[in-house]
Amino acid sequence: MALTIMLHSYTFSNFQSFRQQTEVSTKVGEKVVDSDWIATSPTGDRVNKVMAVMGANGSGKTTLLKPLVFVDWFICHSFGLAPDAPIPLTPHFSAEDEPVEFSVTGDLEGHVWRYVLRCTPQRVLHEALYKKKERFSYVFVRHWDESLQSYLIKQQDFGFASGEARRVRENASLISTAAQYGVPLAKRLAQPKVHSNITALGRQPLSQDLLLNAATHFSQQIEQRNLMTRLLRDWDLGLDNVELEEIPVPQPDGSSRKIWLPMGVHQTGAGPRKLNFLLESSGTQGALVLLSYLLPALHHGGLAIIDEFENDLHPHMLEPILGLFASPVTNPGNARLLFTCHSAEVLNLLHKSQILLVEKDQNCESTAWRLDDIEGVRNDDNFYAKYMAGAYGAVPRL
């Protein structure tokens, strides 16, 4: 079973366009009325299931979400880096010689945990994991000692042999490495928890490869495949069914490999007809690929992070797709969704605590804030109209 984490907040600094420390919190205050958009964690914390990021082009919306994608990758996969490879991150260009810092806090296995990382592209400078009982206490702390040119490491109930811990590579996470040695807690933490279309270089554009990856995923997940088919049929995309066909593809060496190809089934006056998904509309293709990220999160209670959520989709599709996360039927495990969006219509669907705004100043420094951080914003305000009028900022200056 996949390990799930209920995100409370994360902070980061000196990361791409964000120079100063920035915090993104999913927690909601006591005055916010319970709704289908709010989940209560086992530790009693109330968090938003869905949060939208709005702002002008180039303001830093994607960058606001990248820290979570990076930390998930670093904890799970950094052991796989080549020994001399740089850590794939970029500091703000006004502080290229200073470290990048991250901190993620969330609910895991009935406790609140905090992971802290400070690093440069060359090495990890500080990595620590904390668990909260009455207060936070360390599970491990790993700190680079410049004078010794080695790491100082202390552990409590982590279980990684001290000799192996001291030999962890400078470009790898202690957790990712310990998982390779069978450390139970590390193996649980190193299970990927983020489903995203974001890479180190930004959003992955819709492509043939993404369609084939989606088909491969659904070929292995029958329950999710059935839900995907029902949703695409219900969303009036002209589809009656989606079939997956395994076909051989010749290779340059004369061999062949098999791939899964999605086929759209359409009802016509002459009976059902199949159409290769590569010939379907970009909106239909985009919906299939989007569901390949969302349905695994919904199935496992994970975290979906989507850049340009509405890309290639009609604005009317936003509400039913977001509704998958609000409904306890389709989201029994309280999966969460963080996404960027240019469709201001989404402001009509969400509470002010679910809206993040991003802006970049003339020094190429991004800042972000939640709509409910702005004094005087009422729950019954027309967020759409006021945002479009520029009352909240984070709109293009044209």
N, C-alpha and C positions, 0 to 999 in steps of 0.2 A: 504494500500500500504506500502511495506517495505521501511524503511528509508535507504538511501544510503549515503555513505561518500566517497569522493575522497581523498585517502590518499596522503599526501605530504611527510611526514617523521615520523620517530619515533626514539627515543633514549632510551637506557637502560644501567644500570651499575650494577655490582656485582650480576649478574644473571647467575647461573650455571657456564659454563666455561668462561664467559666473565667477567673479573674483572674490567677493565677500561670502561669508558663511550664509547659507540658505537652508531653511527648514521647510519641509513639506510634512504636514500633519494630517492624518486621516481621522483623528479623534474628534468627537463632537461633544459639546458641553451639555450640562444637565438641562438647560432651557430648551434645547432642541427636542421637539416632540418626536416620539418613536414613529417610525414609518418603515415601509418595506425597503427603503434605501439604507437602513442602518442595521448593523449586526452587533450583537453583544458577545464579546470574547469570553472564554472560560475564566479569565481573570476579572471579569466584570467591566472591562473597558468597552465603550461604545464607539464604533468606527464606521465611517462611510464605506459602503460597498463599491460605489462608483464615484470617480472624480474626473472632471474635465479640465483641460488646460487650454486657455484661449490667449491669443495675442497676435501681433502682426507677423508677417513673414520675416524671418531672420531675427526674431526677438529672443529666441532661446527656448522655445517650447519643447522641442525634442531633447535638448540638452537637460532640461529639468527632469526628464524621465530616465535619461541614460545612467545616472548613478546606480539605480536599482538593478538595471540590466547588467552593468559592469560588476557590481558586488556579487550578484548571483553567479555570473560566469567565473569570477575570480575564486570564490569559495568552492565551486564545483569542478572547474576545468583547468585552473592555472597550472596544475601539475603537468599537464600535457604540453606546456610551452617548451620550446627548445632551450637548453641550458643558458645560451647566450642571447636569447631573444629579449627585447625590451618589453616591459609591461605596457599593453596597448591603451594608454591614456594620454591626454594632452592638457597641460596646465594652461591657465590664462596667459596670453602672450605678454602681459605686463609683469608676470611673475614666473617666467619659465624655469628659473632655478630654484623655486620654492616647491615644497611637497603639495600633493593633492590629499585632501582629507575626506573621509566618509564615516558616517555612523548610521546604523540601521537598528531600530528598536521594534520588536514585535512579540506577539504571543505565540508560544510554541510549546506543545506538550504540557499545557496547563500552567506555564510559567512565562514571565516576561524576560526576554533576553536582549542583549545589546551587543552588536558587533562593531568594532572600531578598526579602521585601517588608515594609516598614513604612509604614503609612498611617493616615489618619483618614478619616471619610466625606467630607471636603472635598478631600483631595489625597493623592497619593503623596509620602511624605517620603524614602523610600529604596527603591531596587529594584536588585537585582544578580543576575548569573548567574555561577557559578563552574564550572570544569571541572578535574577532578583528573587530573594526570599523576603526577609524584612527590608533589606536594602540590597543594592547591587554588590556582588562579590565576584572576583575574577575566576574564570574556569581556566584560562591561560592568558599569559601576557608574553609577548615576544617583542624585544626591543633591540634595535641595532646600536651597538657600541662602536663609535667611530674610532676610539683609541685602540680597541682590541681588534677591530675589523672582523667582528663576529657578533652573533646574537646572544643576548641574555634572555633566558626563558624560564618562566615559573608556571607551574600547573597545580590545579586542584581538581581532582576527579575527572581529568580529561583522558588519561590513560595512554599517552603516547610516550614510548621509551625515550628517555632523556637524550641518549646518544644519537638516536635518529632525529629527534627534534632539532638538535643543534646543527644537523647537516641539511636541513631544509634549504632549498635553493633561494637565492635572494629575489627571484622573480615569481615565486610560488607561494600560495597560501599554506599556512600550517595545517589548516583543516583539509584542504584538497590533498595534501601530501599524506597526512595521517590516515585519510580514508583508504589510500592505497595499501597501507599496512594493516588494515582491518580494524582500526580503532572504532568501536561501536558508535559513539556519539558523532565522530567525524563522518562515518558512513551515512548516518541519518541526515546530518547537516549538508552533506555534499550531494544530496538528491536535488536536481534542478526544481525550482519552485516558481520560476517566471516563464511565461509563454509570451513571446514578443516578436514583432516584426522589425525591431530595432537592432542594429549591429553597431560596432564602433564607428562606422562611417555614416550612420543614420538609417532612415527607413529603407527597407528592401522594396524596390519597385515591383509591381505586378509583373510576373514573368512566367515563361513556360516551366522553369524549374520549380517555382513556388506551387504551380498547379499540380505538377507531378508529385511534389512532396506532400501536398494535401491529400492527393489520392492514395499515396502510400500509407499515410497516417490512418485514413478512414478504412483502408483495407484490413487493418489490424485491430481496429476498434469498432466492433459491430454495433454496440449500443450507441456510440456517438455517430456512427454512419447513419443509422436509422433516424436519429434526431435531425441530423444535417439534411437528409432527404425531405423529411416532413417540413422543416422550416423553409427550405428553398421553394417547396411546392406552395406553402401557405403565403409566402411573400409575393406571389403573383409575378413570378419571373418567367412564366410560360413553360415551366418544367412540370412534367408529370412524374418524373423519377430521375434518379442519378444512378447510373450503373458504372461499375469499375471493371475494366478489362485488363488482364495481364497479357502483355504482348512482348515478343522478343525484339531486341534492338541489336543489329549487327555491330560488331566492334572492329576497329582497324586491324586487329591481329587475326581476324577470321572467326573469332568466337562470337557469342551473343550473350546479352544480359537481359533480364526481364524487368519491365517497368509497369507500373499501374497507370492506366490512362482513364480519366473520367469522361463519361459519355452522358450527355443530356438526352433524356427521352421526352419527346413532344408528341402530343396527340394531334393528329390531323384528320381531315375528312377521309383520307385513305388509310387510316389506322396509325399506330405509333411509329415514329421515326426517330432514329438516333442521330445525334450531332456531336462530333468531337468537341470537347469543352474549349479547345483552342480556337474554335470558330464561334463560340458563344460571345455575347456582349461583354465588354469589360466590367460592367456592373455585376453580371452573373458570375463571371470569373472571380471578381473581387469578393463577392459574398461567400463563395466556397472557400477561398483562401482565408478570409477573416474567421470563418467558423472553425478552421483548423487550428487557430490560436485560442478562440474563446471556449469551445466545447471541452478541451482538455482541462482548462482552468475550472470550468463549471463542474466537470465530473469529479475532480480531485479536491475541489475547494482551494484552488491555487490563485495565482495572481497573473492577470493578463495586462500587458502594457503595450498599447497600440498607438502608433504614430499615424496622424491623418486618418482617423477612424472612419470618416465618412467618404474617403477617397473612392471615386467611381460609383458611389451609392446615391440613390435618390434621398433627399432630406426626410421624406416620410418614413424611410426605413430606420431612422435613428431610434425612434421610440420603441418599436417592437424588439430591436436588438438590445437596447439598454434594458428593456423589460425582462430579458432573460436573467439578469443579475438581481432584479428586484423581486422576482417571483420565487417563493420558497419551493415551488414545484420543480422549476428548472435550475434552481440554485440552492439545493438543500445543504451544501457544505459551506455556504457563505463565501463563495469566491469573490474576489475583488477585481475591479477594472479601473485602470488609470489610462487616460487617452488624451491626445491632442486633437483639436478640431477647429475648422474654420467656419463651420455652419453655426451661426449665432442662434439659430432656432433651438439649439440644445439648451439655451438659457431658460427656455420656457418649461423645461422638463425637470430641472434640478433645483435643489435647495441651495441657498447662498453659501453654505459650508462645503458644498461639493464643487465649487467653481474656483479654479486657480487662474490668476492673471499674470502674464509675463510681459516685461518691457525691457528694451535695451536703450541705454543712454548714448550720448555722443562719444563717450570714452570706450565704447564697445563693451560695456559691462551690463550684464542682465540682472534684473531683480524680479522676484516673484512674491505674490501675496494672495491670500484667500479673500474672496469677496466679502466674507463676514468679518474680515479685519478692518474694513472701511467703516468708519463711524457714520452712523445715520442710515445705513442700508437696512431697509425693513423687509421682513419675510414676504409681504404682499406687494412689494415693488415690482414693476414691470422690468425685469432684469434685461430682457432683450432690447426694449426701447432705450433704456438708459445707457446700455453698453454701446449700442449703435450711435447714440448721440455723443459718445465720448466721456460720459460722466464718470466712468470707472477707470479710464486710461486703457492701456494695452490695445490700442487701435492704431492702424497705419496713419501717419501724418503725410497726407497727399496734397 
